[in-house]
Every structure is written in C-alpha cells, then in structure tokens.
C-alpha cells in the first residue's frame, strides 16, 4: 500500500493531479480544496489512500493524515463511495463539526450529492466518529466562524449551481463584518 507521495505536482483536470516521484507519475484524485492549494510544477507531499476493487486501483491524495483518515472513515460508511467521500473531504472540517454538534442534518444537504436520507445517516455517523476520534474534525475554534455556515447563503448559492466546496471556500474568504445573508450572497457572487 502507498502511504504518501513526495514529488513534483502536475495538475490535470480539476480534482486530479499527478505526482512525479523520480520519473514515475502517480495519478491521484484530491479534494477540491487541496487541488486549489497545490502549485503546478512545485514539490509537494500527499498522504495517500489506496482504493482497490476487482476492476479499480485508484489513489486519493490529502494534505494531511487527518484528511486521509477522514476519507477512509467515510468509505467505511454504507452507501458512501470514493467520489462521495472525496466530496465530503472537500468540505471544511469545521462545517462538519458544526453540523454534528448542532445535530443539523439540513446543513449536510448543501453538500453536492447528499440528499435528506444520506444527510441523516451521515449525521449519525459523524456523531459516532466524534465520540471515537474527537480531534479528527478539529476543535472548531478558528474555522467555525458563523458566516461560513450561513445555511441560507449556502442554499442560495447551491441553487445557483455552485458546488459545496466552492461555496464554502468563498464564504470562508468573506470579511467577518458582513451581517446579513443578503450581504454574504452578494459578496460571494462578486468574488465568484
């Protein structure tokens, strides 16, 4: 099993990279937030989860061990495949922590591909995961600013066709002094 790769990163289509390790290129799918932080042609290290099935051998890369662990925990959930697990890993951990601690399954429906039933199951699994590994989603101190989790803003931007990773990254980048949902949506649309 491949645990991590260190080498020169080459971006492919959105969410995929190759890591050139001494002349051998390993293709890996990465969460969108990780893909956005990687620089073309620069050295980087990715923590790798290897997904093997009879017809598939795929690599998934993460910026840190916690991301890889979270991905593997999501894969263990019934009904969650690697693509959905990768989408969930692109969501800020503070958002998942906030949804789990506030028991807000509705917040999870703003994630691409997560419907009401899946959100309810996912909420139960997140709460169970928090009991087993309380630090996996973080402490929630720095990355749970209220405007990042404005459910009305997330729902509005989602309705306009933006994916959850883009929405959450945009809301995270907004100034904290925006007081209303309308101000947040307007500012987010200007920056998209």
PALUM-348597 format. One line per field, with one value per residue: x, y, z of N, C-alpha, C, O in turn; residue number from 1. Coordinates in Angstrom, 1 decimal. Example, Ala and Ser with C-alpha at 12.3 -4.5 7.8 and 13.67 -1.06 7.14 Angstrom:
<rs>
n_xx: 13.2, 12.8
n_yy: -5.7, -2.2
n_zz: 7.8, 7.1
ca_xx: 12.3, 13.7
ca_yy: -4.5, -1.1
ca_zz: 7.8, 7.1
c_xx: 13.2, 12.9
c_yy: -3.3, 0.0
c_zz: 7.8, 7.9
o_xx: 14.2, 13.4
o_yy: -3.3, 1.1
o_zz: 8.5, 8.0
n: 1, 2
</rs>
This chain:
<rs>
n_xx: 0.8, 0.5, 1.6, 2.3, 3.1, 5.8, 6.8, 7.1, 4.3, 1.8, -0.9, -3.9, -7.1, -9.7, -9.4, -7.8, -4.4, -1.0, 1.7, 5.0, 7.4, 10.6, 10.7, 8.5, 5.1, 2.4, -1.0, -3.5, -6.6, -7.8, -9.2, -11.2, -10.4, -7.8, -6.6, -6.8, -4.8, -2.4, 0.5, 1.4, 3.9, 5.5, 7.2, 5.6, 3.9, 1.7, -0.7, -1.7, -4.5, -5.2, -7.4, -8.7, -10.4, -11.9, -12.0, -10.8, -8.1, -7.2, -5.8, -6.0, -5.4, -4.3, -3.8, -3.0, -2.6, -5.0, -6.9, -6.8, -7.5, -10.1, -11.3, -11.0, -12.6, -15.1, -15.4, -15.9, -18.5, -21.9, -23.1, -21.5, -19.3, -16.0, -15.9, -18.0, -17.0, -14.7, -15.8, -17.0, -14.7, -13.7, -15.2, -15.0, -13.6, -14.5, -17.1, -18.4, -18.0, -19.5, -22.1, -22.4, -22.3, -24.4, -26.4, -27.5, -28.8, -29.8, -28.0, -26.0, -27.2, -26.5, -24.3, -22.8, -24.5, -25.6, -28.4, -31.6, -32.0, -29.4, -28.0, -29.1, -28.2, -25.5, -25.1, -25.5, -23.4, -21.2, -21.4, -21.0, -18.4, -17.1, -17.2, -15.5, -13.1, -12.3, -10.7, -10.5, -12.1, -11.3, -11.1, -12.9, -12.5, -11.2, -12.1, -14.8, -16.3, -19.3, -20.4, -19.4, -21.1, -23.6, -26.6, -28.7, -27.3, -25.6, -27.5, -28.8, -26.6, -26.0, -28.4, -28.0, -26.2, -23.6, -20.9, -20.5, -17.9, -16.8, -18.6, -18.3, -15.6, -15.6, -17.3, -15.8, -13.7, -14.9, -15.2, -15.6, -17.3, -19.7, -23.1, -25.7, -27.5, -28.1, -26.1, -23.8, -24.3, -24.4, -21.7, -20.3, -21.1, -20.0, -17.3, -17.0
n_yy: -1.2, 2.3, 4.9, 7.6, 10.2, 12.0, 14.5, 16.2, 18.2, 18.0, 19.5, 18.1, 17.7, 19.4, 18.6, 16.4, 15.2, 14.6, 13.1, 13.4, 11.2, 10.8, 10.4, 8.7, 8.9, 9.3, 9.1, 10.9, 11.4, 14.3, 16.2, 19.2, 21.5, 20.9, 20.6, 23.2, 24.4, 23.4, 23.9, 24.2, 22.3, 22.4, 21.1, 18.8, 17.0, 14.4, 12.7, 9.4, 7.5, 4.3, 2.8, -0.2, -2.4, -5.2, -4.3, -1.8, 0.4, 2.9, 6.0, 8.3, 11.5, 13.6, 16.5, 16.2, 13.8, 13.6, 14.3, 12.1, 10.0, 10.8, 10.5, 7.7, 6.8, 7.8, 6.2, 3.7, 3.9, 2.8, 3.0, 5.1, 6.0, 6.3, 8.7, 10.3, 10.3, 11.8, 14.2, 15.0, 15.3, 17.6, 19.6, 22.0, 21.0, 22.1, 22.9, 20.4, 19.5, 21.5, 20.9, 18.3, 18.7, 20.5, 18.9, 19.1, 18.1, 19.2, 21.1, 19.5, 18.7, 20.6, 19.9, 18.7, 16.0, 14.9, 13.9, 14.1, 11.7, 10.5, 12.6, 12.5, 9.9, 10.3, 12.3, 10.9, 9.1, 10.9, 11.9, 9.6, 9.1, 11.4, 10.7, 8.5, 9.5, 12.3, 14.5, 14.5, 16.1, 18.6, 21.3, 23.3, 25.9, 28.0, 27.7, 27.8, 30.1, 32.1, 33.1, 31.4, 29.3, 30.0, 28.9, 29.7, 31.3, 29.4, 27.6, 29.3, 29.9, 27.3, 26.7, 28.3, 26.9, 26.4, 24.4, 22.6, 22.8, 25.0, 27.0, 27.0, 27.6, 30.2, 31.6, 31.3, 33.1, 35.6, 38.8, 39.1, 41.0, 41.2, 41.3, 40.3, 37.7, 38.3, 40.2, 38.6, 36.7, 38.4, 39.5, 37.1, 36.3, 38.4, 37.7, 35.3
n_zz: 0.0, -0.7, 1.2, 1.3, -1.0, -2.3, -4.4, -7.6, -8.4, -10.9, -12.2, -13.4, -14.8, -13.0, -9.6, -10.0, -9.9, -10.9, -9.3, -9.7, -9.0, -8.9, -11.7, -12.1, -12.6, -10.5, -10.6, -8.9, -7.3, -5.7, -3.0, -3.7, -2.3, -1.6, -4.2, -5.1, -3.5, -4.3, -6.2, -9.6, -10.9, -8.7, -5.8, -3.6, -0.9, -0.6, 1.4, 1.0, 0.1, -0.8, -3.0, -3.8, -5.9, -7.6, -10.2, -10.2, -9.3, -7.5, -6.5, -3.8, -2.7, 0.0, 2.0, 4.6, 7.3, 8.8, 7.0, 5.2, 7.0, 7.6, 5.1, 4.7, 6.8, 6.0, 3.7, 4.9, 5.6, 5.0, 1.7, 0.9, -1.5, -3.1, -4.5, -3.4, -0.8, -1.2, -2.0, 0.4, 2.0, 0.9, 2.0, 4.6, 7.7, 10.0, 9.3, 9.1, 11.8, 13.1, 12.1, 13.1, 15.9, 16.4, 15.6, 13.0, 10.3, 8.0, 7.2, 6.1, 3.7, 1.9, 0.7, -2.3, -3.9, -1.6, -0.2, 1.7, 3.2, 3.2, 4.4, 7.0, 7.9, 7.6, 9.5, 11.9, 11.8, 11.8, 14.4, 15.8, 15.0, 16.1, 18.8, 18.9, 17.7, 18.7, 17.9, 15.2, 13.4, 14.2, 16.5, 16.2, 16.8, 15.3, 12.6, 12.5, 12.1, 12.1, 9.6, 7.7, 7.8, 7.2, 6.5, 4.8, 2.9, 1.9, 0.8, -1.1, -2.9, -3.7, -5.1, -7.3, -8.7, -7.8, -6.5, -3.4, -2.2, -3.5, -2.7, 0.2, 0.4, -0.7, 1.1, 3.4, 2.8, 2.9, 4.4, 8.0, 8.9, 7.6, 8.0, 7.2, 5.5, 2.8, 2.3, 2.4, 0.3, -1.9, -1.8, -2.1, -4.7, -6.1, -5.8, -7.0
ca_xx: 0.0, 1.2, 1.2, 2.4, 3.9, 6.5, 7.4, 6.6, 2.9, 1.3, -2.4, -4.7, -8.4, -10.0, -9.6, -6.8, -3.0, 0.0, 2.9, 6.2, 8.4, 11.8, 10.4, 7.3, 4.0, 1.3, -2.2, -4.3, -7.7, -7.7, -10.4, -11.0, -9.7, -6.4, -6.3, -6.6, -3.6, -1.2, 1.1, 1.8, 5.4, 6.2, 7.2, 4.6, 3.7, 0.3, -1.0, -2.4, -5.3, -5.3, -8.7, -8.6, -11.5, -11.5, -11.9, -10.3, -7.0, -7.1, -5.1, -6.6, -4.4, -4.7, -2.8, -2.6, -3.1, -6.3, -7.8, -6.8, -8.2, -11.5, -11.7, -11.2, -13.8, -16.3, -15.5, -16.5, -20.0, -22.7, -23.7, -20.6, -18.2, -14.8, -16.2, -18.8, -16.1, -13.8, -16.6, -17.2, -13.4, -13.5, -15.9, -14.2, -13.9, -15.3, -18.5, -18.9, -18.1, -20.7, -23.3, -22.6, -22.5, -25.7, -27.4, -28.2, -28.7, -30.2, -26.8, -25.3, -27.8, -25.9, -23.1, -23.2, -24.8, -26.1, -29.9, -32.1, -31.7, -28.0, -27.6, -29.4, -27.3, -24.2, -25.1, -25.3, -22.0, -20.3, -21.5, -20.2, -16.9, -16.6, -17.0, -14.3, -11.9, -12.8, -9.9, -10.5, -12.7, -10.7, -11.7, -14.0, -12.3, -10.8, -12.7, -16.3, -16.9, -20.7, -20.7, -19.1, -22.1, -24.9, -27.3, -29.4, -26.4, -25.2, -28.6, -28.9, -25.5, -26.2, -29.4, -27.5, -25.4, -22.2, -20.7, -20.3, -16.5, -16.6, -19.4, -17.7, -14.3, -15.9, -17.9, -14.7, -12.9, -15.6, -14.9, -16.5, -18.2, -21.0, -24.1, -26.9, -27.3, -28.1, -24.8, -22.9, -24.6, -23.9, -20.3, -19.9, -21.3, -18.9, -16.0, -17.0
ca_yy: 0.0, 3.5, 5.7, 9.0, 10.5, 13.3, 14.8, 17.4, 18.1, 18.5, 19.5, 17.6, 18.4, 19.8, 17.5, 15.3, 15.6, 13.5, 13.4, 12.8, 10.8, 10.4, 10.0, 7.9, 9.7, 8.7, 10.0, 10.8, 12.3, 15.1, 17.1, 20.4, 22.5, 20.5, 20.9, 24.6, 24.9, 22.8, 24.8, 23.4, 22.1, 22.6, 19.8, 18.6, 15.7, 14.0, 11.5, 8.6, 6.3, 3.4, 2.2, -1.3, -3.3, -6.1, -3.6, -0.5, 0.6, 4.3, 6.7, 9.5, 12.3, 14.5, 17.4, 15.8, 12.5, 13.7, 14.2, 10.7, 9.2, 11.1, 9.9, 6.3, 6.7, 8.0, 5.0, 2.6, 4.1, 2.2, 3.9, 6.2, 5.5, 7.2, 10.1, 11.0, 10.6, 12.9, 15.5, 15.3, 15.8, 19.0, 20.5, 22.3, 20.1, 22.9, 22.8, 19.0, 19.6, 22.3, 20.2, 17.2, 19.1, 21.1, 17.9, 19.8, 17.3, 20.0, 21.7, 18.5, 18.6, 21.6, 19.2, 18.1, 14.6, 14.5, 14.1, 14.2, 10.5, 10.4, 13.6, 12.0, 8.8, 10.9, 13.0, 9.9, 8.6, 11.9, 12.0, 8.4, 9.4, 12.3, 10.0, 7.6, 10.3, 13.7, 15.6, 14.3, 17.2, 19.8, 21.8, 24.2, 27.3, 29.0, 27.6, 27.7, 31.4, 32.0, 33.4, 30.3, 28.3, 30.6, 27.9, 30.4, 31.7, 28.1, 27.1, 30.2, 29.7, 26.0, 26.8, 29.0, 25.9, 26.3, 23.2, 22.9, 23.2, 26.4, 27.9, 27.1, 28.3, 31.6, 32.1, 31.4, 34.2, 36.8, 39.6, 38.7, 42.0, 41.1, 40.9, 39.6, 36.6, 39.0, 40.8, 37.5, 36.2, 39.5, 39.5, 35.8, 36.3, 39.3, 37.1, 34.0
ca_zz: 0.0, -0.8, 2.4, 0.9, -2.2, -2.3, -5.7, -8.3, -8.7, -12.1, -12.2, -14.5, -14.7, -11.6, -8.7, -10.2, -10.1, -10.9, -8.5, -10.3, -8.0, -9.6, -13.1, -12.2, -12.3, -9.9, -10.7, -7.7, -7.1, -4.5, -2.7, -4.5, -1.6, -1.7, -5.5, -5.2, -2.8, -4.9, -7.3, -10.7, -11.1, -7.4, -4.9, -2.5, -0.3, -0.4, 2.1, 0.0, 0.4, -2.0, -3.2, -4.6, -6.1, -8.7, -11.5, -9.9, -8.5, -7.6, -5.4, -3.4, -2.0, 1.0, 2.5, 5.9, 7.7, 9.3, 5.8, 4.7, 7.9, 7.4, 3.8, 5.0, 7.7, 5.1, 2.9, 5.7, 5.8, 3.9, 0.7, 0.5, -2.3, -3.0, -5.1, -2.4, 0.4, -1.6, -1.9, 1.9, 2.5, 0.4, 2.9, 5.8, 8.8, 11.0, 8.9, 9.5, 13.2, 13.5, 11.8, 14.0, 17.3, 16.5, 15.1, 11.9, 9.1, 6.9, 6.7, 5.2, 2.3, 1.0, 0.1, -3.6, -3.8, -0.3, 0.0, 3.1, 3.9, 3.3, 5.4, 8.4, 8.2, 7.8, 10.8, 13.0, 11.6, 12.2, 15.8, 16.3, 14.7, 17.0, 20.0, 18.7, 17.4, 18.9, 17.3, 13.7, 12.8, 14.7, 17.7, 15.8, 17.3, 14.3, 11.3, 12.6, 12.1, 11.8, 8.3, 6.8, 8.0, 6.9, 5.7, 3.8, 1.9, 1.2, -0.1, -2.3, -3.9, -4.3, -6.1, -8.4, -9.4, -7.4, -5.7, -2.0, -1.9, -3.9, -1.8, 1.5, 0.3, -0.9, 2.3, 4.3, 2.4, 3.1, 5.6, 9.0, 9.3, 6.8, 9.0, 6.7, 4.4, 1.6, 2.1, 2.2, -1.0, -2.9, -1.7, -2.6, -6.1, -6.7, -5.8, -7.8
c_xx: 0.9, 0.7, 1.3, 3.3, 4.5, 7.2, 6.8, 5.2, 2.6, -0.2, -2.9, -6.0, -8.7, -10.2, -8.6, -5.4, -2.2, 1.1, 4.0, 7.2, 9.5, 11.5, 9.1, 6.1, 2.8, 0.1, -3.0, -5.5, -7.6, -8.9, -10.1, -10.2, -8.2, -5.9, -6.0, -5.3, -2.3, -0.8, 1.7, 3.4, 6.2, 6.2, 6.1, 4.5, 2.2, 0.2, -2.0, -3.3, -5.5, -6.6, -8.6, -9.9, -11.1, -11.3, -11.3, -9.0, -6.7, -6.4, -5.9, -5.7, -5.0, -3.6, -2.2, -3.1, -4.5, -7.3, -7.9, -7.6, -9.7, -12.0, -12.0, -12.3, -15.1, -16.5, -16.1, -18.0, -20.8, -23.2, -22.7, -19.4, -17.1, -15.1, -17.0, -17.9, -15.2, -14.5, -16.8, -15.9, -13.1, -14.2, -15.1, -14.6, -14.7, -16.8, -19.1, -19.0, -19.3, -22.0, -23.5, -22.9, -23.9, -26.8, -28.2, -27.9, -29.0, -28.9, -26.0, -25.9, -27.3, -24.7, -23.6, -23.4, -25.4, -27.6, -30.3, -31.7, -30.2, -27.5, -27.9, -28.5, -25.9, -24.0, -24.8, -23.9, -21.0, -20.3, -20.8, -18.7, -16.3, -16.4, -15.7, -13.0, -12.2, -12.0, -9.9, -11.1, -12.3, -11.5, -12.9, -13.7, -12.0, -11.7, -14.2, -16.9, -18.3, -21.0, -20.4, -20.2, -23.5, -25.7, -28.1, -28.5, -25.9, -26.3, -28.8, -27.9, -25.6, -27.3, -29.0, -26.4, -23.9, -22.1, -20.3, -18.9, -16.3, -17.3, -18.7, -16.4, -14.6, -16.4, -16.8, -13.8, -13.6, -15.2, -16.0, -17.5, -19.5, -22.0, -25.3, -26.6, -27.3, -26.7, -23.7, -23.1, -24.1, -22.4, -19.7, -20.0, -20.3, -17.6, -15.9, -16.8
c_yy: 1.2, 4.4, 7.2, 9.1, 11.9, 13.5, 16.0, 17.2, 18.7, 18.3, 19.0, 18.3, 18.6, 18.6, 16.3, 15.9, 14.4, 14.0, 12.7, 12.5, 10.1, 9.7, 9.1, 8.8, 8.9, 9.6, 9.7, 11.8, 13.0, 15.9, 18.5, 21.5, 22.2, 20.9, 22.4, 25.1, 24.4, 23.7, 23.9, 23.4, 22.3, 21.3, 19.9, 17.2, 15.5, 12.7, 10.7, 7.6, 5.5, 2.7, 1.0, -2.1, -4.2, -5.4, -2.2, -0.5, 2.2, 4.9, 8.0, 10.2, 13.3, 15.3, 17.0, 14.4, 12.5, 13.6, 12.8, 9.8, 9.5, 10.5, 8.4, 6.0, 6.8, 6.7, 3.8, 2.7, 3.4, 3.3, 5.0, 5.5, 6.5, 8.6, 10.9, 11.3, 11.7, 14.2, 15.9, 15.8, 17.2, 20.0, 20.7, 21.5, 20.8, 22.9, 21.5, 19.0, 20.4, 21.6, 19.0, 17.7, 19.8, 20.2, 18.5, 19.0, 18.1, 20.7, 20.7, 18.3, 19.6, 21.0, 18.5, 16.5, 14.1, 14.9, 14.1, 12.9, 10.3, 11.4, 13.1, 10.8, 9.4, 11.6, 12.0, 9.3, 9.6, 12.0, 10.8, 8.6, 10.3, 11.7, 9.2, 8.5, 11.8, 14.8, 15.5, 15.5, 18.6, 20.2, 22.8, 25.6, 28.3, 28.9, 27.4, 29.1, 31.4, 32.2, 32.3, 29.3, 28.9, 29.7, 28.5, 30.8, 30.5, 27.6, 28.0, 30.0, 28.3, 25.9, 27.4, 28.1, 25.8, 25.1, 23.6, 23.4, 24.6, 27.4, 28.1, 27.8, 29.8, 32.2, 32.3, 32.7, 35.5, 37.5, 39.2, 39.7, 42.1, 40.5, 40.1, 38.6, 37.3, 39.6, 39.7, 36.9, 37.2, 39.5, 38.2, 35.8, 37.3, 38.6, 35.8, 34.3
c_zz: 0.0, 0.4, 2.0, -0.3, -2.1, -3.7, -6.3, -8.7, -10.1, -12.1, -13.5, -14.5, -13.3, -10.7, -8.9, -10.4, -10.4, -10.1, -9.1, -9.2, -8.7, -10.9, -13.2, -11.7, -11.7, -10.0, -9.4, -7.7, -5.8, -4.2, -3.4, -3.7, -1.6, -3.1, -5.7, -4.5, -3.4, -6.1, -8.3, -10.8, -9.8, -6.6, -3.8, -2.0, -0.1, 0.4, 1.3, 0.7, -0.9, -2.0, -4.2, -4.7, -7.3, -10.0, -11.4, -9.0, -8.5, -6.3, -5.1, -2.5, -1.1, 1.5, 3.8, 6.3, 8.2, 8.1, 5.2, 5.7, 7.8, 6.2, 4.1, 5.9, 6.9, 4.3, 3.6, 5.9, 4.7, 3.0, 0.3, -0.3, -2.3, -3.5, -4.0, -1.2, 0.0, -1.6, -0.5, 2.4, 2.0, 1.3, 4.1, 7.0, 9.9, 10.6, 9.3, 11.1, 13.7, 13.2, 12.8, 15.4, 17.4, 16.0, 13.9, 10.6, 7.8, 6.3, 5.8, 3.8, 1.4, 0.3, -1.2, -3.4, -2.6, -0.2, 1.4, 3.8, 4.2, 4.4, 6.9, 8.8, 8.4, 9.1, 12.0, 12.9, 12.1, 13.7, 16.4, 16.1, 15.7, 18.4, 20.0, 18.6, 17.5, 18.2, 15.7, 12.9, 13.3, 16.0, 17.4, 16.3, 16.2, 13.0, 11.4, 12.7, 11.5, 10.3, 7.3, 6.8, 7.8, 6.0, 4.6, 2.6, 1.1, 0.3, -1.3, -3.3, -4.5, -5.3, -7.4, -9.2, -8.9, -6.5, -4.3, -1.6, -2.3, -3.0, -0.5, 1.5, 0.1, 0.3, 3.3, 4.0, 2.6, 4.4, 6.7, 9.4, 8.5, 7.8, 8.5, 5.7, 3.1, 1.3, 1.7, 0.8, -2.1, -2.9, -2.3, -4.2, -6.8, -6.8, -6.6, -9.3
o_xx: 1.9, -0.5, 0.4, 4.1, 3.9, 8.0, 6.2, 4.8, 3.1, -0.8, -2.5, -6.0, -8.0, -11.0, -8.7, -5.3, -2.6, 1.5, 4.1, 7.8, 9.4, 11.9, 8.7, 6.1, 2.4, 0.1, -3.3, -5.3, -7.2, -9.6, -9.0, -9.5, -7.3, -4.8, -5.0, -4.8, -1.3, -1.6, 2.5, 4.0, 7.4, 5.3, 5.8, 5.0, 1.5, 1.0, -3.0, -2.8, -5.9, -7.0, -8.3, -10.4, -10.1, -10.5, -11.2, -9.0, -6.2, -6.5, -6.3, -5.1, -6.0, -2.4, -1.1, -4.0, -5.3, -8.4, -9.0, -8.4, -10.5, -13.2, -13.0, -13.0, -16.0, -17.6, -16.8, -18.6, -20.3, -23.7, -23.1, -18.7, -17.2, -14.6, -16.7, -18.0, -14.9, -14.0, -16.7, -15.9, -12.3, -13.9, -14.5, -15.8, -15.5, -17.6, -20.2, -20.0, -20.0, -22.9, -24.6, -23.8, -24.5, -28.0, -29.4, -27.0, -28.5, -28.9, -25.4, -25.2, -27.5, -24.2, -24.6, -22.5, -25.6, -27.9, -29.4, -31.3, -29.8, -26.6, -27.1, -28.1, -25.2, -23.0, -24.0, -23.3, -20.0, -19.2, -20.1, -18.0, -15.2, -15.5, -15.0, -12.0, -12.5, -12.5, -9.3, -10.5, -12.8, -12.5, -13.7, -14.6, -12.7, -12.0, -14.8, -17.9, -18.6, -21.8, -20.9, -20.4, -24.5, -25.4, -28.2, -28.9, -25.8, -26.0, -29.1, -28.2, -25.2, -27.1, -29.5, -25.9, -23.2, -23.0, -19.9, -18.7, -15.6, -16.8, -18.6, -16.1, -13.8, -16.0, -16.8, -13.3, -13.0, -14.8, -17.2, -18.4, -20.4, -21.9, -25.8, -25.5, -26.5, -26.2, -22.9, -22.1, -23.4, -21.8, -18.7, -19.1, -19.8, -16.8, -14.8, -16.7
o_yy: 1.3, 4.7, 7.9, 8.2, 12.8, 12.6, 16.9, 16.2, 19.8, 17.2, 19.3, 19.5, 18.0, 17.7, 15.3, 17.0, 13.2, 15.2, 11.4, 13.4, 9.0, 8.6, 8.8, 9.3, 8.0, 10.7, 8.6, 12.9, 12.4, 16.3, 18.9, 22.3, 23.1, 21.4, 22.8, 26.2, 24.9, 24.3, 22.9, 24.5, 22.3, 20.4, 21.0, 16.3, 16.3, 11.8, 11.2, 6.9, 6.1, 2.0, 1.3, -2.5, -3.9, -5.8, -1.4, -1.3, 2.7, 4.3, 8.7, 9.6, 14.0, 14.9, 17.3, 13.9, 11.5, 13.0, 12.4, 9.0, 8.6, 9.9, 7.8, 4.9, 6.0, 6.3, 2.9, 1.8, 3.5, 4.3, 5.8, 4.7, 7.5, 9.5, 12.1, 12.4, 12.5, 15.2, 17.1, 16.7, 17.8, 21.2, 19.8, 21.3, 20.2, 22.9, 21.4, 18.4, 19.9, 21.6, 18.8, 17.1, 19.7, 20.6, 18.3, 19.3, 17.8, 20.9, 21.2, 17.9, 19.5, 21.7, 17.8, 15.8, 12.9, 16.1, 13.9, 12.9, 9.9, 11.0, 13.3, 10.8, 8.9, 11.6, 12.3, 9.1, 9.3, 12.2, 10.9, 8.2, 10.2, 12.1, 9.1, 8.2, 12.4, 15.8, 16.4, 15.9, 19.6, 19.5, 23.0, 26.5, 29.3, 30.0, 26.9, 29.3, 30.6, 31.4, 32.2, 28.5, 28.3, 29.7, 27.9, 30.7, 30.5, 27.2, 27.4, 29.9, 28.1, 25.3, 27.1, 28.5, 25.0, 24.7, 24.7, 24.3, 25.4, 28.4, 29.2, 28.6, 30.7, 33.3, 33.2, 33.3, 36.6, 36.9, 39.1, 39.5, 42.9, 39.4, 39.2, 38.6, 36.9, 39.6, 39.9, 36.7, 36.8, 39.5, 38.2, 35.3, 37.0, 38.9, 35.3, 33.3
o_zz: 0.6, 0.5, 2.4, -0.6, -1.7, -4.1, -5.6, -9.3, -10.4, -11.9, -14.6, -14.2, -12.4, -11.1, -8.2, -11.0, -10.2, -10.0, -9.1, -8.7, -9.1, -11.2, -14.3, -10.7, -12.3, -9.5, -9.0, -8.3, -4.8, -5.2, -3.6, -4.2, -1.6, -3.3, -6.4, -4.9, -3.1, -6.8, -8.1, -10.7, -9.9, -6.8, -3.3, -2.6, 0.5, 0.2, 0.9, 1.6, -1.9, -1.0, -5.4, -3.6, -7.9, -10.8, -12.3, -8.1, -9.5, -5.3, -6.0, -1.5, -1.4, 1.5, 4.2, 5.6, 7.9, 8.2, 4.8, 5.2, 7.8, 6.2, 3.6, 5.7, 7.1, 4.1, 3.0, 6.4, 3.5, 3.4, -0.6, 0.3, -1.6, -3.0, -3.8, -0.6, 0.9, -1.1, -0.2, 3.3, 2.6, 1.2, 4.7, 7.2, 10.6, 11.5, 9.9, 11.6, 14.6, 14.1, 13.2, 16.1, 18.5, 15.9, 13.8, 9.8, 6.8, 5.1, 4.8, 2.9, 0.2, -0.6, -1.2, -2.9, -2.5, -0.1, 2.3, 5.0, 5.3, 5.2, 7.8, 9.9, 9.4, 9.7, 12.9, 14.0, 12.7, 14.4, 17.4, 17.0, 16.1, 19.1, 21.0, 19.2, 16.4, 17.9, 15.1, 11.9, 12.9, 16.4, 18.3, 16.1, 16.2, 12.4, 10.5, 13.4, 10.6, 9.7, 6.2, 5.9, 8.4, 4.8, 3.5, 1.4, -0.1, -0.9, -2.4, -4.5, -5.7, -6.4, -8.5, -10.2, -9.6, -5.8, -4.0, -0.8, -1.5, -2.7, 0.0, 2.4, 0.7, 0.7, 4.1, 5.0, 2.4, 5.4, 6.4, 10.2, 8.8, 8.3, 9.2, 5.0, 2.2, 0.1, 0.9, 0.1, -3.0, -4.0, -3.1, -4.9, -7.9, -7.7, -6.8, -10.1
n: 1, 2, 3, 4, 5, 6, 7, 8, 9, 10, 11, 12, 13, 14, 15, 16, 17, 18, 19, 20, 21, 22, 23, 24, 25, 26, 27, 28, 29, 30, 31, 32, 33, 34, 35, 36, 37, 38, 39, 40, 41, 42, 43, 44, 45, 46, 47, 48, 49, 50, 51, 52, 53, 54, 55, 56, 57, 58, 59, 60, 61, 62, 63, 64, 65, 66, 67, 68, 69, 70, 71, 72, 73, 74, 75, 76, 77, 78, 79, 80, 81, 82, 83, 84, 85, 86, 87, 88, 89, 90, 91, 92, 93, 94, 95, 96, 97, 98, 99, 100, 101, 102, 103, 104, 105, 106, 107, 108, 109, 110, 111, 112, 113, 114, 115, 116, 117, 118, 119, 120, 121, 122, 123, 124, 125, 126, 127, 128, 129, 130, 131, 132, 133, 134, 135, 136, 137, 138, 139, 140, 141, 142, 143, 144, 145, 146, 147, 148, 149, 150, 151, 152, 153, 154, 155, 156, 157, 158, 159, 160, 161, 162, 163, 164, 165, 166, 167, 168, 169, 170, 171, 172, 173, 174, 175, 176, 177, 178, 179, 180, 181, 182, 183, 184, 185, 186, 187, 188, 189, 190, 191, 192
</rs>
